[in-house]
Amino acid sequence: MKFTIVGAGIGGLTAAIALRQKGFEVEIFESFPEMKKMGAGIVLANNAMQVFQRLGLSEIIYKNSNHISSLKLVDEKLNTLTKINLKSFEKKLGTHYAAIHRGTLQEILLKKIPTRHLHLGKRVKQLIEIDDRIQIYFEDGTSHQTDILIGADGIHSVVRKHFFPKTAIRNAHQVCWRGITKMKLPERFQHEINESWGKGTRFGIVPLAHGEVYWFALANYKNNFRTEFQEADLGKMFSDYDPIISKIIHSTPTDKIIVNEINDLKPIKKWHTNNVCLIGDAAHATTPNMGQGACQSIEDALALSLCLEKEKDIKKAFSNFQKLRIKKANGVINQSWQVGKIAQLENYFGRKIRNSIMRMTPDSLGEKQSAKIFELNF
Ligand SMILES: Cc1cc2nc3c(=O)[nH]c(=O)nc-3n(C[C@H](O)[C@H](O)[C@H](O)COP(=O)(O)OP(=O)(O)OC[C@H]3O[C@@H](n4cnc5c(N)ncnc54)[C@H](O)[C@@H]3O)c2cc1C
């Protein structure tokens, strides 16, 4: 069976690897003309690492990443609000959290796919159904015909827009800056992620491998983040936070800082039709507040390959895949949306109450919720 995947992001590449391991033929079409080492950092949670373990990729990822053993939500001065100790999950699941440069992860995945099956500079413009086949037209004037199409083309998916036109992208009215710097963090930060919540802003510190530090900063905006933050001075914005945050910001070359607005896809009920299936952000883009977007697309990749291996009828296989995955992926979208709103409260009393509740809530509650996310049902 031959598959065409549109999109060589984390979801598309992992799906290609998983499908090839099951003996399927795969062609991938990606709009970027070259696969440069780009992006900031990414955190791969235990669910994603269990998938990579099953695909035989966990060792190489561990070698190139930093082992994270606790997740902390803290206030501006780095006082703990709540903490998740990941040690018990490591023992139980045999995998650990890995913080890695996105570009490095992409390189690892790309090495598993023969270049002749990866077609770069192929931005999909239009799709036309011809009997049981799909004709894919690219912006460079070429086209490709396929029996089975996997849409892994991210939140603004052209595949989704064609087959499921009634979907809505939601704007969280939050802007996110991301960067990577080389810096020696104090020992206690080496294996933990700290996310610091302030007044309508937050800042995350993620130690990577080789002395690199990935960080993210978020702020609320009203209408247009580009005009509202045109002259944004991050150092000033986070001057009330612990001084280590200013140090991290000032040590990062400004031209290396990435800025995005935060969006998600309002949960949809159907990811497949006949011979077309969506995966990853194309099907269930979430806000990044739980660090689960890529992890969910990685789960999709293995789940899809298992469904296709078991069930030869494509329609049934896609339906089984959706049954396996939709509840969890859409649950992440909803939960993450709520977390984002709570994280960036601006009201003084609201924040006081939030912080008190968080301090009083036993850590075991967060650990229980994490256990559900880390569990794979396939
Ligand atoms: C600030 C931020 C921080 C995040 N942190 C984390 C984290 O720590 N952990 C985590 O698990 N997730 C995280 N995420 C989410 C994660 O980045 C996404 O969920 C993940 O990248 C989705 O992968 P994907 O392959 O489905 O889509 P994408 O990564 O969007 O890949 C889609 C691919 O399709 C290509 N494409 C798009 N349109 C076309 C077209 N028309 N024709 C051909 N190709 C096309 C694109 O060029 C791209 O390569 C974060 C997201 C943000 C915004």
The ligand as an SDF file (V2000), in Angstrom:
LIG
                    3D

 53 58  0  0  0  0  0  0  0  0999 V2000
    5.4540   28.0400   21.5990 C   0  0  0  0  0  0  0  0  0  0  0  0
    5.2320   26.5790   21.3840 C   0  0  0  0  0  0  0  0  0  0  0  0
    5.8950   25.6570   22.2020 C   0  0  0  0  0  0  0  0  0  0  0  0
    5.6370   24.2810   22.0430 C   0  0  0  0  0  0  0  0  0  0  0  0
    6.2600   23.3900   22.8690 N   0  0  0  0  0  0  0  0  0  0  0  0
    5.9670   22.0740   22.7650 C   0  0  0  0  0  0  0  0  0  0  0  0
    6.5850   21.1080   23.6380 C   0  0  0  0  0  0  0  0  0  0  0  0
    7.4450   21.4320   24.4610 O   0  0  0  0  0  0  0  0  0  0  0  0
    6.2130   19.8030   23.5170 N   0  0  0  0  0  0  0  0  0  0  0  0
    5.2900   19.3990   22.5980 C   0  0  0  0  0  0  0  0  0  0  0  0
    4.9760   18.2080   22.5510 O   0  0  0  0  0  0  0  0  0  0  0  0
    4.7150   20.2890   21.7430 N   0  0  0  0  0  0  0  0  0  0  0  0
    5.0250   21.5970   21.7980 C   0  0  0  0  0  0  0  0  0  0  0  0
    4.4630   22.4870   20.9370 N   0  0  0  0  0  0  0  0  0  0  0  0
    3.5340   22.0110   19.9000 C   0  0  0  0  0  0  0  0  0  0  0  0
    4.2690   21.4490   18.7030 C   0  0  0  0  0  0  0  0  0  0  0  0
    5.1690   22.3930   18.1770 O   0  0  0  0  0  0  0  0  0  0  0  0
    3.2790   21.0440   17.6070 C   0  0  0  0  0  0  0  0  0  0  0  0
    2.1870   20.4040   18.1590 O   0  0  0  0  0  0  0  0  0  0  0  0
    3.9740   20.1100   16.6330 C   0  0  0  0  0  0  0  0  0  0  0  0
    5.0370   20.7560   15.9950 O   0  0  0  0  0  0  0  0  0  0  0  0
    2.9650   19.5990   15.6100 C   0  0  0  0  0  0  0  0  0  0  0  0
    3.6270   18.8060   14.6770 O   0  0  0  0  0  0  0  0  0  0  0  0
    2.9610   18.5440   13.2770 P   0  0  0  0  0  0  0  0  0  0  0  0
    3.9550   17.7300   12.5190 O   0  0  0  0  0  0  0  0  0  0  0  0
    1.5890   18.0140   13.4440 O   0  0  0  0  0  0  0  0  0  0  0  0
    2.7750   19.9740   12.6140 O   0  0  0  0  0  0  0  0  0  0  0  0
    3.8860   21.0470   12.2200 P   0  0  0  0  0  0  0  0  0  0  0  0
    5.0560   20.9870   13.1140 O   0  0  0  0  0  0  0  0  0  0  0  0
    3.1850   22.3410   12.0780 O   0  0  0  0  0  0  0  0  0  0  0  0
    4.3990   20.5530   10.7950 O   0  0  0  0  0  0  0  0  0  0  0  0
    3.6190   20.7330    9.6350 C   0  0  0  0  0  0  0  0  0  0  0  0
    4.5460   20.6340    8.4370 C   0  0  0  0  0  0  0  0  0  0  0  0
    3.7570   20.7530    7.2610 O   0  0  0  0  0  0  0  0  0  0  0  0
    4.3490   21.6770    6.3720 C   0  0  0  0  0  0  0  0  0  0  0  0
    3.2780   22.2860    5.5830 N   0  0  0  0  0  0  0  0  0  0  0  0
    2.3320   23.1700    6.0050 C   0  0  0  0  0  0  0  0  0  0  0  0
    1.5190   23.5020    4.9940 N   0  0  0  0  0  0  0  0  0  0  0  0
    1.9330   22.8080    3.9130 C   0  0  0  0  0  0  0  0  0  0  0  0
    1.4900   22.7320    2.5720 C   0  0  0  0  0  0  0  0  0  0  0  0
    0.4640   23.4550    2.1230 N   0  0  0  0  0  0  0  0  0  0  0  0
    2.1540   21.9150    1.7020 N   0  0  0  0  0  0  0  0  0  0  0  0
    3.2200   21.1700    2.1350 C   0  0  0  0  0  0  0  0  0  0  0  0
    3.6820   21.2150    3.3950 N   0  0  0  0  0  0  0  0  0  0  0  0
    3.0550   22.0240    4.2800 C   0  0  0  0  0  0  0  0  0  0  0  0
    5.0590   22.6810    7.2740 C   0  0  0  0  0  0  0  0  0  0  0  0
    6.0880   23.3610    6.5970 O   0  0  0  0  0  0  0  0  0  0  0  0
    5.5650   21.7670    8.3780 C   0  0  0  0  0  0  0  0  0  0  0  0
    6.8360   21.2510    8.1050 O   0  0  0  0  0  0  0  0  0  0  0  0
    4.7190   23.8510   21.0490 C   0  0  0  0  0  0  0  0  0  0  0  0
    4.0900   24.7770   20.2160 C   0  0  0  0  0  0  0  0  0  0  0  0
    4.3540   26.1370   20.3740 C   0  0  0  0  0  0  0  0  0  0  0  0
    3.6370   27.1230   19.4680 C   0  0  0  0  0  0  0  0  0  0  0  0
  1  2  1  0
  2  3  1  0
  2 52  2  0
  3  4  2  0
  4  5  1  0
  4 50  1  0
  5  6  2  0
  6  7  1  0
  6 13  1  0
  7  8  2  0
  7  9  1  0
  9 10  1  0
 10 11  2  0
 10 12  1  0
 12 13  2  0
 13 14  1  0
 14 15  1  0
 14 50  1  0
 15 16  1  0
 16 17  1  0
 16 18  1  0
 18 19  1  0
 18 20  1  0
 20 21  1  0
 20 22  1  0
 22 23  1  0
 23 24  1  0
 24 25  2  0
 24 26  1  0
 24 27  1  0
 27 28  1  0
 28 29  2  0
 28 30  1  0
 28 31  1  0
 31 32  1  0
 32 33  1  0
 33 34  1  0
 33 48  1  0
 34 35  1  0
 35 36  1  0
 35 46  1  0
 36 37  1  0
 36 45  1  0
 37 38  2  0
 38 39  1  0
 39 40  1  0
 39 45  2  0
 40 41  1  0
 40 42  2  0
 42 43  1  0
 43 44  2  0
 44 45  1  0
 46 47  1  0
 46 48  1  0
 48 49  1  0
 50 51  2  0
 51 52  1  0
 52 53  1  0
M  END
$$$$
